Amino acid sequence: MKKILAALAVTLLSLPALAQSLPPPNIAARSWLLMDATSGQVIAAHEPDLRIEPASLVKIMTAYLSFSAIKDKRLSLDQMTNVSVKAWRVDKDSSKMFIDPATPVKINDLLYGLIVQSGNDASIALAETVAGTEESFAVLMNREAERMGMKSTRYANSHGLPSPENYSTARDLAVLAARMIKDHPELYKIYSTKTYTYNKITQPNRNRLLWLDPTVDGMKTGHTAAAGYCLIASAHRPNGASGERRLISVVLGTTSDQVRAQESQKLLNWGFLNFDTVKLYAKGQAVATPEVWKGSQGQVKLGFNEDTYITVPKGMAEKMKPVLERRDPLVAPIERNSRVGTLKMVADGKTLAEIPVVALEQVSQASIFGRAWDSMRLLFR
């Protein structure tokens, strides 16, 4: 999944003009968004920046930070941890995995309890293990959200039980979901688990799409009275010669468990049926080799520091043409990976994406005589 969000380096448009010619289905939700995770593009959305109560969708960030602690070897899956009274006593009417202060529990069990069973007790136990207290963990959550660019998100706790300081948006949640899949592909597989048993209690994953669509492998449900029924779903399907592509749907504020699954499936199917994802350029592929002035070499290779993809309506890929706009003249020194221009992908007179073009190599300054000669040449250019 390395190619997921490769296009974070791309100034991507959400295809507003194309959405008018290819209207999305009617989605019975307060707010929703469909993202192609392979390209990083938002295909379609309704009220994507509406502030909502995220309910148990908060647990995606809890899982992300727990996965990061495992990746950094600060935690291990086999590690045992004690259960606090606070974790045990969390709202008795909320979802739980039923851990007990008298019995230490494995981190692995807590992760399945968090993700599959949506256990609020598991959330607190993981938060306390990672950060000492849930309050300290919330600080880490907000710091990570800021690092990811989730500008409209705030966390007050690890589980998502109602708080005025718990809020997010469909756009931010899509960013988080994509980062989860990209950064932790192995542990992300837990999200496809349909049932889990702990303490002789078996509970099902509340994501109905795991049973209805074999291409869906995650991600998380949420529900409170204020939030309504919410679902972030992700599916990966074949993408012709390009391998496969992944879509992420965020559906917030529906009226029932059944409706959130139904509307999410509708959105995913629409995206897969009506859009293609095209690989434009490979990482390190040179798209131009313009002249360099005052440099130790006469030319520099320009390209991209990540594989670059674009999502377009079916039939549009053949019409696309690249238009390179670069800073000119290019004068040394030029740092490797420094931005030197923009590649626009244009079709039918519309700009579909603007992709930052970088220097693929470093160019140091020429000698004093070389710089003087090029300075004279530039005067007559």
DOBA-378976 format. One record per residue (C-alpha): y, x negated, z negated; residue in one letter. Coordinates in Angstrom, 1 decimal, decimal comma. Example, Ala and Ser with C-alpha at 12.3 -4.5 7.8 and 13.67 -1.06 7.14 Angstrom:
// residues 2
c2:c1:c3:code
-4,5:-12,3:-7,8:A
-1,1:-13,7:-7,1:S
// end
This chain:
// residues 381
c2:c1:c3:code
0,0:0,0:0,0:M
2,3:-3,0:0,4:K
4,2:-1,3:3,2:K
5,2:1,7:1,0:I
9,0:1,6:0,5:L
9,3:-1,5:2,7:A
12,3:0,3:4,1:A
14,1:0,2:0,8:L
16,1:-2,5:2,6:A
17,0:0,1:5,2:V
20,1:2,2:5,1:T
18,1:5,3:5,9:L
19,4:8,7:6,9:L
17,8:11,9:5,8:S
17,8:13,2:9,3:L
20,2:16,1:8,8:P
20,9:16,6:12,5:A
17,2:16,5:13,3:L
16,4:18,9:10,4:A
18,6:21,5:12,1:Q
16,5:21,3:15,3:S
13,3:21,2:13,3:L
13,9:23,5:10,3:P
11,5:23,0:7,3:P
9,4:25,9:5,9:P
10,9:28,2:3,3:N
9,9:26,7:0,0:I
10,0:29,0:-3,1:A
11,5:26,5:-5,5:A
14,8:25,8:-7,2:R
14,9:22,2:-5,8:S
12,5:20,3:-3,5:W
12,3:17,1:-1,4:L
9,8:15,6:1,1:L
9,7:11,8:1,4:M
7,7:9,6:3,8:D
6,8:6,8:1,5:A
5,7:4,5:4,3:T
9,2:4,4:5,7:S
11,1:5,4:2,6:G
12,9:8,2:4,4:Q
13,7:11,7:3,1:V
12,5:14,0:5,8:I
13,9:17,2:4,3:A
15,3:18,5:1,0:A
16,9:21,4:-0,7:H
19,2:20,8:-3,7:E
17,7:17,3:-4,1:P
20,5:16,2:-6,5:D
20,4:19,3:-8,7:L
20,0:18,2:-12,3:R
16,8:19,7:-13,8:I
14,7:19,4:-16,9:E
11,7:17,3:-15,8:P
9,2:18,5:-18,4:A
5,9:16,5:-18,2:S
7,1:14,7:-15,0:L
8,7:12,3:-17,6:V
5,1:11,0:-18,2:K
5,2:9,2:-14,8:I
7,8:6,8:-16,2:M
5,7:6,5:-19,4:T
2,7:5,6:-17,3:A
4,7:3,2:-15,1:Y
5,9:1,2:-18,1:L
2,4:1,2:-19,6:S
1,0:0,0:-16,3:F
3,6:-2,7:-16,2:S
2,7:-3,9:-19,7:A
-1,0:-4,2:-18,5:I
0,1:-6,0:-15,4:K
2,1:-8,4:-17,5:D
-0,9:-8,8:-19,9:K
1,0:-7,5:-22,8:R
-1,6:-4,7:-23,0:L
-5,2:-4,5:-21,9:S
-7,3:-1,5:-21,0:L
-9,9:-2,4:-23,6:D
-7,4:-2,9:-26,3:Q
-7,6:-0,6:-29,3:M
-4,5:0,9:-30,9:T
-3,9:3,0:-34,0:N
-2,7:6,6:-33,7:V
0,5:7,4:-35,7:S
1,0:10,6:-37,6:V
3,9:11,3:-35,3:K
1,7:11,2:-32,3:A
-0,9:13,4:-34,0:W
1,6:16,0:-35,1:R
3,4:16,4:-31,8:V
4,1:20,1:-31,0:D
0,7:21,7:-31,7:K
1,3:24,3:-28,9:D
1,8:21,6:-26,3:S
-0,7:19,8:-24,2:S
-2,7:17,2:-26,1:K
-5,7:14,9:-25,7:M
-6,6:15,3:-29,4:F
-6,4:11,8:-30,8:I
-6,6:11,3:-34,6:D
-4,9:8,9:-37,0:P
-8,3:8,2:-38,5:A
-9,7:6,8:-35,2:T
-8,2:4,0:-33,2:P
-8,2:4,7:-29,4:V
-8,6:2,5:-26,3:K
-5,5:2,1:-24,1:I
-7,7:3,1:-21,2:N
-8,5:6,5:-22,9:D
-4,8:7,0:-23,6:L
-3,9:6,5:-20,0:L
-6,4:9,1:-18,9:Y
-5,2:11,4:-21,6:G
-1,7:10,9:-20,5:L
-2,3:11,4:-16,8:I
-5,2:13,8:-16,5:V
-4,9:15,8:-19,7:Q
-1,0:15,4:-19,8:S
-1,4:14,7:-23,5:G
1,9:14,5:-25,4:N
0,1:12,8:-28,2:D
-1,1:10,1:-25,7:A
2,5:9,7:-24,5:S
3,8:8,9:-28,0:I
0,8:6,6:-28,8:A
1,4:4,6:-25,7:L
5,2:4,4:-26,3:A
4,7:3,1:-29,8:E
2,1:0,6:-28,7:T
4,4:-0,8:-25,9:V
7,7:-0,7:-27,7:A
7,0:-0,2:-31,5:G
8,7:3,2:-31,6:T
9,2:6,0:-29,2:E
13,0:5,6:-29,5:E
12,7:1,9:-28,4:S
10,5:3,0:-25,6:F
13,1:5,5:-24,4:A
15,5:2,6:-24,1:V
13,0:0,8:-21,8:L
12,6:4,0:-19,8:M
16,3:4,3:-19,2:N
16,6:0,6:-18,3:R
13,8:0,9:-15,8:E
15,3:4,1:-14,3:A
18,6:2,2:-13,8:E
16,8:-0,7:-12,2:R
15,1:1,6:-9,7:M
18,4:3,2:-8,8:G
17,6:6,6:-10,4:M
21,3:7,3:-11,0:K
20,9:10,9:-12,1:S
18,0:10,5:-14,6:T
18,0:10,1:-18,4:R
15,1:10,0:-20,8:Y
15,1:11,0:-24,5:A
11,4:10,8:-25,1:N
8,1:9,7:-23,6:S
6,5:13,2:-23,0:H
9,2:15,5:-21,6:G
9,2:18,1:-24,3:L
12,7:19,8:-24,1:P
15,7:17,8:-25,0:S
19,3:17,9:-23,7:P
19,0:14,2:-23,0:E
15,9:14,6:-20,7:N
17,1:15,3:-17,1:Y
16,4:14,1:-13,6:S
16,6:15,2:-9,9:T
14,1:15,7:-7,1:A
15,6:12,6:-5,3:R
15,2:10,4:-8,4:D
11,7:11,6:-9,0:L
10,6:10,8:-5,5:A
11,9:7,3:-5,9:V
9,9:6,9:-9,2:L
6,7:8,4:-7,6:A
7,0:6,0:-4,6:A
7,5:3,0:-6,9:R
4,5:4,0:-9,0:M
2,3:3,9:-5,9:I
3,8:0,7:-4,6:K
3,9:-1,3:-7,8:D
0,6:-0,2:-9,4:H
-1,8:0,8:-6,7:P
-5,0:0,1:-8,7:E
-4,0:2,0:-11,8:L
-2,4:4,8:-9,7:Y
-6,0:5,8:-8,8:K
-6,2:7,5:-12,2:I
-4,0:10,2:-10,9:Y
-6,8:11,4:-8,6:S
-9,2:12,0:-11,5:T
-10,0:15,7:-11,7:K
-11,3:16,0:-15,3:T
-11,5:13,7:-18,3:Y
-13,4:14,0:-21,6:T
-12,2:12,6:-24,9:Y
-13,4:13,5:-28,4:N
-16,0:15,8:-26,7:K
-13,2:17,8:-25,2:I
-13,1:18,1:-21,4:T
-9,8:19,0:-19,8:Q
-9,0:19,4:-16,0:P
-6,2:17,8:-14,2:N
-3,5:20,5:-13,7:R
-2,8:19,3:-10,1:N
-4,6:22,0:-8,1:R
-4,2:20,1:-4,9:L
-6,8:17,6:-5,9:L
-9,4:20,4:-5,4:W
-7,8:21,9:-2,3:L
-6,8:18,9:-0,2:D
-9,0:15,7:0,0:P
-6,0:13,7:1,2:T
-4,0:14,4:-2,0:V
-4,6:11,7:-4,6:D
-1,8:12,5:-7,2:G
0,5:12,9:-8,9:M
1,8:15,0:-11,8:K
2,6:18,6:-12,9:T
5,2:19,7:-15,4:G
6,1:23,0:-17,0:H
8,5:24,3:-19,6:T
10,3:27,7:-19,8:A
13,5:26,1:-18,6:A
12,0:23,8:-16,0:A
9,6:26,3:-14,5:G
6,5:25,1:-12,8:Y
6,9:21,7:-11,1:C
4,7:19,4:-9,1:L
5,0:16,0:-7,5:I
2,2:15,5:-5,0:A
1,3:12,7:-2,8:S
-1,1:12,6:0,2:A
-2,2:9,9:2,7:H
-3,5:10,7:6,2:R
-4,2:8,8:9,4:P
-1,2:7,7:11,4:N
-2,8:6,7:14,7:G
-2,8:3,0:15,5:A
-0,5:2,4:12,6:S
-3,2:3,0:10,0:G
-2,2:5,7:7,6:E
1,0:7,2:6,2:R
1,9:8,7:2,9:R
4,1:11,6:2,1:L
5,4:12,5:-1,4:I
6,6:16,1:-2,1:S
8,7:17,0:-5,1:V
8,7:20,8:-5,9:V
10,7:21,9:-8,9:L
11,3:25,2:-10,6:G
8,7:27,5:-9,1:T
7,4:30,7:-10,8:T
3,7:29,8:-11,4:S
1,0:27,2:-11,3:D
-0,3:28,7:-8,1:Q
3,1:28,8:-6,4:V
3,9:25,1:-7,1:R
0,6:24,1:-5,5:A
1,0:26,5:-2,6:Q
4,5:25,3:-1,8:E
3,7:21,6:-2,2:S
0,8:22,0:0,2:Q
3,0:23,8:2,7:K
5,6:21,0:2,5:L
3,0:18,2:2,9:L
1,3:19,9:5,9:N
4,7:20,5:7,6:W
5,6:16,9:7,3:G
2,4:15,5:8,6:F
2,2:18,0:11,5:L
5,8:17,6:12,7:N
6,7:13,9:12,1:F
5,4:10,5:13,0:D
6,0:7,2:11,3:T
6,5:4,3:13,6:V
6,4:0,6:12,8:K
9,5:-1,0:14,3:L
9,2:-4,6:13,3:Y
7,0:-6,8:11,3:A
8,2:-8,9:8,4:K
9,6:-12,2:9,8:G
9,6:-11,0:13,4:Q
12,7:-12,3:15,3:A
14,7:-9,6:17,1:V
17,4:-12,0:18,3:A
18,3:-15,7:18,3:T
22,1:-15,9:18,6:P
24,2:-19,0:18,7:E
25,3:-20,6:15,5:V
28,6:-22,4:15,2:W
29,3:-25,5:13,0:K
25,6:-25,6:12,2:G
22,8:-28,2:12,0:S
21,0:-26,2:14,7:Q
22,3:-24,3:17,6:G
20,6:-20,9:17,0:Q
19,2:-18,8:14,2:V
16,4:-16,3:14,2:K
17,4:-12,8:13,0:L
15,0:-10,2:11,8:G
13,8:-8,4:8,6:F
12,4:-9,5:5,3:N
9,9:-6,6:5,1:E
7,8:-4,6:7,6:D
10,1:-1,9:8,8:T
9,2:1,7:9,6:Y
11,0:4,8:10,7:I
10,0:8,5:10,5:T
11,0:10,7:13,4:V
10,0:14,2:14,8:P
7,0:14,0:17,0:K
8,0:13,0:20,6:G
11,2:11,2:19,4:M
9,7:7,8:19,1:A
9,5:7,3:22,9:E
13,3:8,0:23,1:K
14,4:5,5:20,5:M
16,5:2,5:21,5:K
17,6:-0,4:19,3:P
21,3:-1,3:19,2:V
22,0:-4,6:17,4:L
25,4:-5,0:15,8:E
26,0:-8,4:14,2:R
28,7:-10,4:12,6:R
30,1:-12,7:15,3:D
30,7:-15,6:15,5:P
27,9:-16,7:13,2:L
29,3:-19,8:11,3:V
27,2:-22,1:9,2:A
26,2:-22,4:6,4:P
23,9:-19,4:6,7:I
21,5:-18,6:3,8:E
18,0:-17,5:4,5:R
17,7:-13,6:4,0:N
21,5:-13,2:4,1:S
22,7:-10,1:5,9:R
24,2:-10,9:9,3:V
24,2:-7,6:11,1:G
22,7:-4,1:11,5:T
20,1:-2,7:13,8:L
20,7:0,9:14,7:K
17,9:3,1:16,1:M
19,4:5,6:18,4:V
17,9:8,6:20,2:A
19,7:11,5:22,1:D
23,0:10,1:21,0:G
22,1:10,3:17,3:K
21,7:7,3:14,9:T
18,3:7,7:13,2:L
18,5:4,7:10,9:A
20,6:1,7:10,2:E
18,6:-1,4:9,3:I
20,1:-4,5:7,7:P
19,3:-7,6:9,8:V
19,0:-10,9:8,0:V
18,7:-14,5:8,8:A
15,1:-15,6:8,8:L
15,9:-19,2:8,3:E
18,6:-21,3:6,5:Q
21,1:-23,1:8,7:V
23,1:-25,8:6,9:S
26,4:-27,2:8,1:Q
26,7:-29,7:10,9:A
28,3:-33,1:10,4:S
32,0:-33,4:10,1:I
32,2:-34,3:13,8:F
30,0:-31,4:14,8:G
32,1:-29,0:12,8:R
35,3:-30,3:14,4:A
33,9:-30,0:17,9:W
32,8:-26,4:17,3:D
36,2:-25,6:15,7:S
37,9:-26,7:19,0:M
35,4:-24,7:21,0:R
36,1:-21,6:18,9:L
39,8:-21,9:19,7:L
39,1:-21,3:23,4:F
36,3:-18,8:22,9:R
// end
